[in-house]
Amino acid sequence: VGIDNAETADLMTAAIMRREWAKDSVVMLVSATSDEILDEIAPVKQITNAQEFQQAIKRKLEDQTGLKVLTKIKTGNAQTILLEEAETLRADCIF
């Protein structure tokens, strides 16, 4: 699941919660941070924000669906990162 902002994350979380999942299904939340360095604090702040955002979604999904939820944050192009992670994990679906 590509996580980029609150509005889309809420929609994707709701879609995941409505779906029937096979036992032992795993959800991977993936966030991409910008590789543009605007100042020394920006990269750290992006990562901290992404971690907090992912943890909130992770808790919600685990508590309400019983799914195992993993998280990953990488720097670079969000679309490329999401596709690479899906391929690496041999994902059945991408949100």
Phi and psi in degrees as GROMACS dihedral restraints (atoms count N, CA, C in turn):
[ dihedral_restraints ]
;  ai    aj    ak    al  type     phi  dphi    fc
    3     4     5     6     1   -81.2    20    10
    4     5     6     7     1   122.8    20    10
    6     7     8     9     1  -111.3    20    10
    7     8     9    10     1   116.2    20    10
    9    10    11    12     1  -126.7    20    10
   10    11    12    13     1   -30.1    20    10
   12    13    14    15     1  -155.4    20    10
   13    14    15    16     1   167.6    20    10
   15    16    17    18     1   -61.3    20    10
   16    17    18    19     1   -41.4    20    10
   18    19    20    21     1   -63.9    20    10
   19    20    21    22     1   -50.2    20    10
   21    22    23    24     1   -70.3    20    10
   22    23    24    25     1   -34.2    20    10
   24    25    26    27     1   -63.5    20    10
   25    26    27    28     1   -40.3    20    10
   27    28    29    30     1   -63.1    20    10
   28    29    30    31     1   -41.5    20    10
   30    31    32    33     1   -64.8    20    10
   31    32    33    34     1   -44.9    20    10
   33    34    35    36     1   -67.8    20    10
   34    35    36    37     1   -39.4    20    10
   36    37    38    39     1   -61.9    20    10
   37    38    39    40     1   -44.1    20    10
   39    40    41    42     1   -62.5    20    10
   40    41    42    43     1   -41.0    20    10
   42    43    44    45     1   -64.1    20    10
   43    44    45    46     1   -41.0    20    10
   45    46    47    48     1   -65.0    20    10
   46    47    48    49     1   -40.2    20    10
   48    49    50    51     1   -70.1    20    10
   49    50    51    52     1   -27.0    20    10
   51    52    53    54     1   -79.3    20    10
   52    53    54    55     1   -22.4    20    10
   54    55    56    57     1   -83.0    20    10
   55    56    57    58     1   147.2    20    10
   57    58    59    60     1   -85.4    20    10
   58    59    60    61     1   128.9    20    10
   60    61    62    63     1  -115.9    20    10
   61    62    63    64     1   146.0    20    10
   63    64    65    66     1   -66.1    20    10
   64    65    66    67     1   151.3    20    10
   66    67    68    69     1   -56.8    20    10
   67    68    69    70     1   143.6    20    10
   69    70    71    72     1    71.0    20    10
   70    71    72    73     1    16.2    20    10
   72    73    74    75     1   -67.4    20    10
   73    74    75    76     1   149.2    20    10
   75    76    77    78     1  -126.6    20    10
   76    77    78    79     1   138.5    20    10
   78    79    80    81     1  -110.5    20    10
   79    80    81    82     1   133.2    20    10
   81    82    83    84     1  -112.1    20    10
   82    83    84    85     1   118.5    20    10
   84    85    86    87     1   -90.8    20    10
   85    86    87    88     1   123.8    20    10
   87    88    89    90     1  -120.3    20    10
   88    89    90    91     1   128.5    20    10
   90    91    92    93     1  -123.4    20    10
   91    92    93    94     1   144.2    20    10
   93    94    95    96     1  -114.9    20    10
   94    95    96    97     1   134.8    20    10
   96    97    98    99     1  -104.8    20    10
   97    98    99   100     1   154.9    20    10
   99   100   101   102     1   -68.1    20    10
  100   101   102   103     1   144.5    20    10
  102   103   104   105     1   -93.5    20    10
  103   104   105   106     1     4.9    20    10
  105   106   107   108     1   -83.3    20    10
  106   107   108   109     1   127.8    20    10
  108   109   110   111     1  -101.3    20    10
  109   110   111   112     1   104.3    20    10
  111   112   113   114     1   -82.4    20    10
  112   113   114   115     1   -35.3    20    10
  114   115   116   117     1  -161.2    20    10
  115   116   117   118     1   177.5    20    10
  117   118   119   120     1   -67.2    20    10
  118   119   120   121     1   -27.6    20    10
  120   121   122   123     1   -84.6    20    10
  121   122   123   124     1   -29.4    20    10
  123   124   125   126     1   -52.3    20    10
  124   125   126   127     1   -50.4    20    10
  126   127   128   129     1   -61.4    20    10
  127   128   129   130     1   -40.8    20    10
  129   130   131   132     1   -65.8    20    10
  130   131   132   133     1   -41.8    20    10
  132   133   134   135     1   -65.5    20    10
  133   134   135   136     1   -41.0    20    10
  135   136   137   138     1   -60.2    20    10
  136   137   138   139     1   -45.6    20    10
  138   139   140   141     1   -66.3    20    10
  139   140   141   142     1   -44.3    20    10
  141   142   143   144     1   -60.5    20    10
  142   143   144   145     1   -45.4    20    10
  144   145   146   147     1   -61.9    20    10
  145   146   147   148     1   -43.8    20    10
  147   148   149   150     1   -63.5    20    10
  148   149   150   151     1   -41.6    20    10
  150   151   152   153     1   -61.9    20    10
  151   152   153   154     1   -46.3    20    10
  153   154   155   156     1   -63.0    20    10
  154   155   156   157     1   -43.5    20    10
  156   157   158   159     1   -63.2    20    10
  157   158   159   160     1   -47.1    20    10
  159   160   161   162     1   -63.1    20    10
  160   161   162   163     1   -40.8    20    10
  162   163   164   165     1   -64.0    20    10
  163   164   165   166     1   -37.7    20    10
  165   166   167   168     1   -64.1    20    10
  166   167   168   169     1   -43.7    20    10
  168   169   170   171     1   -68.4    20    10
  169   170   171   172     1   -41.8    20    10
  171   172   173   174     1   -57.8    20    10
  172   173   174   175     1   -49.4    20    10
  174   175   176   177     1   -59.0    20    10
  175   176   177   178     1   -43.9    20    10
  177   178   179   180     1   -61.8    20    10
  178   179   180   181     1   -47.9    20    10
  180   181   182   183     1   -65.5    20    10
  181   182   183   184     1   -44.9    20    10
  183   184   185   186     1   -64.4    20    10
  184   185   186   187     1   -42.4    20    10
  186   187   188   189     1   -67.3    20    10
  187   188   189   190     1   -38.1    20    10
  189   190   191   192     1   -99.2    20    10
  190   191   192   193     1   -13.8    20    10
  192   193   194   195     1  -123.0    20    10
  193   194   195   196     1   -20.9    20    10
  195   196   197   198     1    78.8    20    10
  196   197   198   199     1     2.5    20    10
  198   199   200   201     1   -69.2    20    10
  199   200   201   202     1   150.1    20    10
  201   202   203   204     1   -82.5    20    10
  202   203   204   205     1   130.0    20    10
  204   205   206   207     1  -122.6    20    10
  205   206   207   208     1   124.6    20    10
  207   208   209   210     1  -108.4    20    10
  208   209   210   211     1   157.7    20    10
  210   211   212   213     1  -130.0    20    10
  211   212   213   214     1   151.0    20    10
  213   214   215   216     1  -150.5    20    10
  214   215   216   217     1   138.4    20    10
  216   217   218   219     1  -127.1    20    10
  217   218   219   220     1   127.5    20    10
  219   220   221   222     1  -132.7    20    10
  220   221   222   223     1   158.5    20    10
  222   223   224   225     1  -100.7    20    10
  223   224   225   226     1   132.5    20    10
  225   226   227   228     1   141.7    20    10
  226   227   228   229     1  -160.3    20    10
  228   229   230   231     1   -73.3    20    10
  229   230   231   232     1   123.0    20    10
  231   232   233   234     1   -59.6    20    10
  232   233   234   235     1   -44.5    20    10
  234   235   236   237     1   -63.7    20    10
  235   236   237   238     1   -44.0    20    10
  237   238   239   240     1   -63.0    20    10
  238   239   240   241     1   -45.5    20    10
  240   241   242   243     1   -61.5    20    10
  241   242   243   244     1   -45.9    20    10
  243   244   245   246     1   -61.4    20    10
  244   245   246   247     1   -44.4    20    10
  246   247   248   249     1   -66.2    20    10
  247   248   249   250     1   -41.2    20    10
  249   250   251   252     1   -63.4    20    10
  250   251   252   253     1   -42.8    20    10
  252   253   254   255     1   -66.0    20    10
  253   254   255   256     1   -40.8    20    10
  255   256   257   258     1   -62.1    20    10
  256   257   258   259     1   -41.1    20    10
  258   259   260   261     1   -67.3    20    10
  259   260   261   262     1   -44.9    20    10
  261   262   263   264     1   -60.2    20    10
  262   263   264   265     1   -41.9    20    10
  264   265   266   267     1   -84.2    20    10
  265   266   267   268     1    -5.9    20    10
  267   268   269   270     1    55.0    20    10
  268   269   270   271     1    51.4    20    10
  270   271   272   273     1   -65.9    20    10
  271   272   273   274     1   143.7    20    10
  273   274   275   276     1   -82.3    20    10
  274   275   276   277     1   -26.1    20    10
  276   277   278   279     1  -154.2    20    10
  277   278   279   280     1   158.6    20    10
  279   280   281   282     1  -127.7    20    10
  280   281   282   283     1   129.7    20    10
